[in-house]
């Protein structure tokens, strides 16, 4: 089960970094262009950043939840959580590519 935990944690951490960078770019774009599209992307990025930061906190920092996630969560649940984080990482990588390009 440890591999699922590690992949989910690594993916959530990568998502936090990518979302921080994307949110900074979208904030700069909003300040430059004042468009609804830029503010929409910024709000989306901030909420998704908060979700991933909370997941990372639960997986690593909180003593009760991190212990529970590491020992008592069924393997199928970890596989599904890991899959969701990995799908999100792939989607964010594509979004980063088109944003930075």
Rosetta blueprint (number, residue, H / E / L):
1 X L
2 X H
3 X H
4 X H
5 X H
6 X H
7 X H
8 X H
9 X H
10 X H
11 X H
12 X H
13 X H
14 X H
15 X H
16 X H
17 X H
18 X H
19 X H
20 X H
21 X H
22 X H
23 X H
24 X H
25 X H
26 X H
27 X H
28 X H
29 X H
30 X H
31 X H
32 X H
33 X H
34 X L
35 X L
36 X H
37 X H
38 X H
39 X H
40 X H
41 X H
42 X H
43 X H
44 X H
45 X H
46 X H
47 X H
48 X H
49 X H
50 X H
51 X H
52 X H
53 X H
54 X H
55 X H
56 X H
57 X H
58 X H
59 X H
60 X H
61 X H
62 X L
63 X H
64 X H
65 X H
66 X H
67 X H
68 X H
69 X H
70 X H
71 X H
72 X L
73 X L
74 X L
75 X H
76 X H
77 X H
78 X H
79 X H
80 X H
81 X H
82 X H
83 X H
84 X H
85 X H
86 X H
87 X H
88 X H
89 X H
90 X H
91 X H
92 X H
93 X H
94 X H
95 X H
96 X H
97 X H
98 X H
99 X H
100 X H
101 X L
